[in-house]
Amino acid sequence: MIELLVNSVSIPMVAFLIVSLIMFFAGVFGFLTRKNLIMILISVELILNSVDINFAVFNRYLFPEQMEGLFFALFGIAIAACETAVAIAIIINIYRRFGNVDVDNVNKLKG
């Protein structure tokens, strides 16, 4: 009988945290430097996804028998999906009004 061997080599926590850190700073950089609202929204999603990775990783390494970090990550994903739907609706309305989705047009809506 052939037995399947399970690879017991695990990826160190630092590797996940480095990926999460790169995603977070890419999101912050995109948020601060972009003028297109869609690109700003994508940057915010990168930031939120990096936080979800941290929830899952810390749950796995600190409390492997519990699921709280994974539930926090699921709630974070659900909130990000709702936030994206509302932001896309706002961006579509801005596009209909001005014809493009630059941040400069949002300031025109005030006056």
N, C-alpha and C positions, 0 to 999 in steps of 0.2 A: 504494500500500500504506500502510495506516495503522499508524503506530508508537505503541506505548504509551509514554508518558513516565513515568518513575519519579520520584516526588517525592524530591529529594535533600535536602530540609529535614529535619533530624533534631531530635528533642526534646533539649534540653540535659540534661546529667547532673544538674544542680541540681534540675530539676523532679521527676525520679524520687526523688532523695534527700529532697525536701520531702514527697512523698507517703509515703515510707517512714518518715520522722520522725514525721509525724502519726499513722500507723498504730501505730508503736512506743509513743508516749506515750499514745494512746487505750487501748492494751492495758495499759500499766502503770497508768494511772488506773483502768481497770476491775478489774484484779487487786487493787488496794489498797482499793477502795471497795465492792465487791460482797460480799454475803453468800451468794448463791446459787452453788452449785458449778458449775452449767451456765454461768452468766455468767463465772465465773472461768476455766473451761476455754476459753470463746470468747475471752477476753482473752489467754490464753496463746497461742492460735492466731494472734491478730493480731500478737503479738510475733514469733512464728516466721515468719509470712509477710512481715513487714517485713524480717527478716534475709535471707530468700530473695530478695526484690527487690534488696537490696544486693549479694548475690552475683552476680546476673544483670547488674546495671547495671555494677558494677566490671569484670566480665569483658568486657562489650561495649565499654566505653570504654578500658580499659587494654590488654587483649589480645584484639582482635577476631577474630584468626584461631585462637584456642585456645578450648577448651570446658570448662576446669576449673571456672570459676564456675558454669556451668550444671549440671554434674554435682554440685557441692556443693549447689546449690539442689534438684535432684531427690532427693538423699539426705536433705536436710532435710525435704522434703515427705513422703517415705516414713517417716521417723522420726516426724514430726508425726502421720501417720495411725495409726501403731502406738500412739503415746502417747494419742491420742484414743480408740482402741478400748479400751485398758486403763482409762482414766479413766471412760469411759461405763459400763463394767462395774462399777467400784467405786461410781459414783454410783447406778446402778440398785439395787445391794445396800443402799446407805444409804437409798434411798427405800423399799425394801421393809421395812426395819427400823423407820424412824421416820416415814414418811409424807410427809416433805418433804426437801429437799436443801439445807438451810442449813448454814453452816460450824459453827454452834454445836452441831449434832448430832454432828459428827465428834469433838469433845472428849468427848462422853459415851461414845464407844466405848473410850476409854482405861481407864475405871474399871469 
